[in-house]
Structure formats: C-alpha cells, structure tokens
Amino acid sequence: MNLSRPLLLASNSPRRKELLAGLGLTFEVKVKEVHEDFPEELKREAVATYLASHKADQYETDLENEILITADTIVCLGDKVLNKPADHAEAFSMLRALSGTSHEVITGVCILTRESKTVFHDTTKVYFKELSDEEINYYITNYKPFDKAGAYGIQEWIGKIGIERIEGSYFNVVGLPVQKLYQQLVELGYLMVD
C-alpha cells in the first residue's frame, strides 16, 4: 500500500483507528473539539454527511500536503436520528425502541485535502431481536454505551446476542465503511496498491 501523501484521521474513536489500520495504512490521529449540532431540517444521510463535512472544515486551514479523513455515524429509526445517549435512562429508551425492529446505520465520511473535498456515505440495515428489559439493563450497566450513537456497539455483547442479521457493511455499523473509503482513496489517486 502506498499513500501519495501523509494521512490524518480526525477521530478519537478506537474503532475507527482499528478499522483504518486494518487497511494497512499508516496515519496520524489529529483531534479537535467540534460541536456536533446540525440543522433540524436535515434528514438521515444528510445529517451524517453534514457532520463529517463540518468536522473536516475545522481542519481546512491546518492542512498542507496531508489527506484528512473525518467520519460521523448516526442511527436512524425511521426519520428519527438517535444520537449518543446522555444517561442510562436515555440508553434504555433507545434500545427499547430498537428492540424487535430494523433500523439503519449511516456513516458519513469526508476526505479533505487543500485541493479537494469528497463526501460520501454508506447505509447498513440492522435487525434486532426482541430484547428483554433485563438484557438491555445488563448491557448498559456492563458496557456503558454512552459514546455510541443509538446506545449500542454491534461488536459488543448486545450485538452478539441481539442482532439477527444485517444488510450492508458490518464495518459501517462499527463506524467506518472501509471498503467504500478504500475505493475512494484509490479513485482519487491518493492510494496505490503495489
């Protein structure tokens, strides 16, 4: 794998770091505090791509020769966006709503350089079994999913016991659609496979 210039990941997420490293890429993590507010009229994938793009904008003047990657993952139940839960009660309410139904996980990604900006998204449909209150409480108490959109991580206990099937990319649900990202980096000429 050959990158044409240095790669920066603007995310503190251990899951995104692991997924990007899994592509065989060398990168540096650079993080700024960015408010994740979005215009109320935005729906679904527009929210994810807006947030990824908004995060990238905060680094625009810092870039010299680097490629910057930002991402934002949201959970959508119909048109309702489930953000990160504030506390146990909100996490319980979200997981109760997701229980026994399907929802969509959308990750927006932005690839930014001084010369160009590419924004795209990926969507995965996730099907949860009917979860008992005991299962939901056990998960929240033991895994504290307060840093996760929709109050769950597919790679954690709740995913193993609760998710019946998915349609689309598993890695997208974890937080980074690596197959699409790889394809974009190749198409943009930033990544050569040798």
N, C-alpha and C positions, 0 to 999 in steps of 0.2 A: 504494500500500500504506500502510495506516495502522494502527500499533500503538496499542493503548489505553494502554499504559504502557511504560516502558523495558524493553529485552530484554537479558538477560545469558546468555552462553554459558560454561558451566563446562567448557572443554576447551582444551587446548593444541594439539590436532590441526590442522595446517594444512588437512587435507582437510575437516574439519567446518566450519572457518571459511569456507572457499571455498564449500562447499555452502549454508551458511546465507546467506551474502552473495548467492549466486545466486538466492535467493528475493526479492531486492530489499529485504531488511530491514536496518535499522541496529541494531547491537548492540555491547555491550562484552564483552570477554573477562575473566573472573574465575576464577582457578585456585587451588585449594588442593591440597596433597599429601594424597591419600586412599589408604588401603590397599585393594587390590582382592581381598581374600580373600572367599570365600563358603562357606556351609555345604555340606559334602560331599554331603548327601542331595539337593541341588537338581540338577535335570536341565535341559539345553538352554535353552529360552526363559526358564525360571525363573531361571537364572543371569544372563542378560542384563538382565532387568527388576530383579532384586535389586540388581545392581551399579549400574545407572542410578539407582535409588531411593536406595541407600546413599550415592552421591555427592551427590545432592541434599540429603539430610538434613544434611550437613556445613555447608550454607549457610542452613539454616532460620532461624536467629536473626539472620542478616545482612540478610535481605530486609525492605524497607519497601514500596515500591509496584512493585517490579520483577517481571518474569516470568523465571524461571531455567530454562534447558534443560541437562540432562545426558544423556549417552548412553554406552553401552558396547557394543562389537561383539565377538562371540565366533564362533569357527569350530568347528562340530561335525561330527565324523566318527563317525556312529552316535550313541552316547550319550557319547562321549569329547569333552571340551572341550579344544581346542588353544589355549593362551594365547600370549603373546608368547615367542618363543624366547630362551633365555639366551645362546646362542653359536652358532657355525657348525654344530657337530655336531647340536645340537637342531633348528636350522632345516632342516638336510638331512634329518633323520629325519622331520620333519613333512611336508615337501614330497614325500619318497619315499612316505609314507603316503597323501597326497592324489592322487598321480600315478595316472592311468588309472581314476579312480573319481569318484563325486559326493560332495559334502558340502554342508552347509547353513551359511549365514552368518546369524546372528541379531543384530540390533541392538535393544537395549532403550533406550527414551527416557523421560525423566521431565520433565514440565512442572510447575514448582512456583511457587506464589505464597504469600503469607501466608494466603490463604483456602482454597486447594485444592491438591491434588496429583493429577496424571493420569499414569499409567504405561501404556505400550503397547510393542509390539514388532513387528518385521517380519522375515520369513524369506525368504531367496533361496537357491535350489538352484543350485550351481555344478558344472559338469562339466569336469574336467581331462583332457587327452590323456595318454598315457603319456610321462612326461618322462625324458630320459636323465640319467645322473649328471653329465655334462658341462654340460647345460643348468641343472641345479639348482645346481651349484657356481658356474657363471658368474653366475647371478642373485644368489646370496648374496654372492659376492665383490664384485660391482659395485654392488649396490643395498642391501646391509646391512639386511634387513627385520626388525631386532630390535625395532622398535617396533610391529610389526603382528601381530595375532592370526593364528595359522595360518602365520606366516612368509611372507606374500605380500601385495602390493597389486595389486588387479585392474587398476589404471590404469597399472601399471609393465610392464616388458618381459615378465615371466613371464605376465602376463595376456594380453598381445597375442599371444604365441606358444603359450601353453599352454591357454587356456580355450576349449573348443569351443562351449559355449553356457551360458546361464543361464536359470532360470525365476524370474521375480520382478524386483524393482527392482535395477538396476545401482548406483544411488546408495546403497542399503542396504549393498551389499558394500564400497563406498568408505568408509562409516562413518556415514551419516545418511540414514534413509528420508524424504527431504524431502517427497515427496508426502503421506505419512501425517502428517508433522509439520505441514505447511501446513493440511491438513484439520482437524486437532485444534485448531490456533490459531484457525481460523475458527469452528468449532463451539463453542469455549469463549468466544467473543466478544472475544478479545484482538486479532484481526486483521480489519480491514475492507478490502475491495478497492474503491477508489473511482476 
